[in-house]
Amino acid sequence: MTSLYVDRRDVHLRHDAGAIVFYENGQRSATVPLAPLTRVILRGKVTLEASLLAHLGGHGIGVLFMTGRQGQPSLLLGRAHNDTTRRVAQTRRSLQADFCLDYARTLVHAKLGHQLQWLDALRHSHPEHRYPLTHALEQLHCQQAGLARVNTLEGLRGTEGAAAACYFAGLRTVVPAALGFHERNRRPPRDPFNALLSLTYTLLMAETAMALHIAGYDPCIGYYHQLSHARESLACDVMEPLRPLADQLCLRLVQDHTLSAEHFRTTDAGCLLGKAGRTRYYAGYETHAGPLRRALRAQVQNLARHINPELPVPDTELQPQIEEDESALPWVPQTTPTAGVAP
């Protein structure tokens, strides 16, 4: 299954015979069939017709709208899974304090475990930064070891926050110095690597919400992240252990020079990725997103087992819309527009 990115001014999208048709200056410029699509990401001055939205929803294709200078997202989900008993079980679990705490502890333990594994790998691949990475690893180990003694959600959040400070202190040593990354900051991000992290988390959040919706769960009813207005709390839960994989993707994009400081600009709204940089980012994200999406599928299945432990969830219970391949080619119109899709 594939992703379609549209990041272009003055593009109009219509539906015609099972395909998305692109128009620029009143002229038909490209066509992409709906059948292979899993998700559509729109940014820029793009318009589309209601009939196209209806067909996207009917095909189970989620749409992410990245609007405003910082790309604040709005998400439209496709047709829901038809087994509503999953949502009922999910809601009942959300009212069980012991379940919420146990599941939240599992998430945080897994997240810290993935951070430990990656920092250890970085310590071996970057021997020049062995000391700060070792120090970060020791602190993370202490935080993870103390999780069993934490008996409140607030305590878990405190442990997770302390662990994050240790983790990013280690990570900053291997991020190229030209990106000015010293600590995690957001809303707005103040340096290129933080901008990259925020954008990647935004896409991952959207993919997680879509995967949960397709699998039959309400993305807004969470356990670690409790109910909150206008927040996909369960998606926040499920993506927590996946964040280190998203961080790895970001580091790869800057270490292999797909993106550099020149692709970003700083304004009063924070540090932003420019148009040329976004084009490179979309392609890079799709090229390296395979492991992230496989981990997401596994995490959704793990959630299902926690909610209904007596009913293991085989792969076939997850809808085919979240199956992926590995190719990547985002749609970027040129003088002679071309259409492409990415997994």
Protein Blocks (a to p, Z undefined) as FASTA:
>chain_A
ZZdddddehiacddeehiacddeehiafbdcdfklpmbdcdedjddddfklmmmmmmnop
acdddedjkopacdddddddfblklmmmmmmmmmmmklmmmmmmmmmmmmmmmmmmmmmm
mmmmmmmlmmmmmmmmmmmmmmmmmmmmpcbfklmmmmmmmmmmmmmmmmmmmgcfklop
abdcehiafbfklmmmmmmmmmmmmmmmmmmmmnopafklcfklgcdehiafklmmmmmm
mmmmmmmmmmmmmmnomacfklpccdfkopcddfklmmmmmmmmmmmmmmmmmmmmmmmm
mmmmmmmmmlccdfklpcfklgccfbdcdddddfbdcddddZZ
